[in-house]
Amino acid sequence: MEKLVLAVHILTALAIIGLILLQQGKGAAAGASFGSGASQTVFGSEGSGSFFTRATAIFATIFFCTSFGLAIIAKNSSLQVDGMPIPVPAQMQQQSDVPMVDDTGAGNSDVPAVPESE
């Protein structure tokens, strides 16, 4: 299930990128006065703006839903039960590089002992 949602997520992201690159900017209307506006008649008299805008909005909604779905899948597959982390087994714990201090030998210290007050 996760791989299917991930595949849809990636394809939707690529579709959004393609649709955004195909859209014309706000300054493209200036070129229409010089005769380059005739190429937009394929999509009707309004041009391709409304088609690409609507398609981008639909793909953005799908992208949001797949992002939300992937977050839920990742949360459910994490190592938690009822909000409490599962303890890691002893063989999986990493060994520390810091040596352990032996506190049993009090006489081995170079610091003088504090005199006891009476």
N, C-alpha and C positions, 0 to 999 in steps of 0.2 A: 504494500500500500504506500509506504514511504517513497519508494522509487518511482511510482506512478505520479504521485503529487510533485516530486522533485522534477520529473521530466516535463510535466505541464508548467511548472514554475519557470524552468529555463526557457522553454519555447515561448511562453508569454513574455518573458523579459526581452528575448530577441525580437519578438513582434513589436513590442513597444518601442524599442530602439529604431527599428526599421520605419515604423509609422512616424515617429518624430523627425527622422531625417528626411522623409518624403514631404513633410509639410512645408509650406512656404511661410516666410517671415512676414512681419508687418510692412516692411519696405518693398515687398514684391509688387504691391499695387502700383507703384510708380512706373514700373516697366510696362504696365498695361496701356498707358497713354501713348507709348511709342510703337504699339502694334504687336506686342508679345502676349497679349491677353487672349488671343484666339485659341491657344492650345488648351485652355481650361474648359472648352465647351464639351469635352468628353464626359464630364461629370455633371453637366447641366449649366444653366445660366449663373448659378451661384458659385460655380467652381468646385474644387475638391475640398474646400475648407471644412464644410459641415460633415462630409463623409469621413475624412481623416480624424476630425475632432471626436466624432461619435465612436469610431473604432478604437481610438486611443483610450477613451473613457471606459469602454467595455473591457479592453485588455488590462487597464489599470485596476479595475475592480476584481478581475480574475487573479491578477498578481497579488493584490492585497489578501484575497481569500486563501490563496495557496501559501502565502507567507504565514498567515495565521494558523493554517492547518499544519504546516511544518513545525511551528513553535509548539503546538499541542502534542504532536507526535514526539518531538524531542523531550518534552516534559514528561510524557508518560513512559518513555524508555530510559529515563535517568535512574540512578540507583537510589531511589527514595521510596519509602513506604509510609503512607499517612503523614507526609511532611517531615518525617524523621529520617536522617541519613542511615543507611545500612553500614554497620561497622565493617571495616576492611579486614579480611583475614590476616593473621600474623605473617604468613609467608609472602603476602603481597606488599607489606609495609617496607618502605625503603630503609636501609641501614644508614645511620647518621655518620658523618665524617668526624664529628666531634667526639673525643674520647670521654668515657664515663668517669666521673670523679668518685673516688672511694671515700665516703665520709666516716667510715668505721674507725680509722686510726687517728684519734685526736692528738696523739703525741708526735705525729710525723710532721706537724706544721712548724714553719719557721717563725710564726708570729707568737710572741710571748702570751701566756695565759693571763687573763684578767684576775687580779687578786680578789678573793672573796671578802666582802665586808662583813663585819660582825655585828 
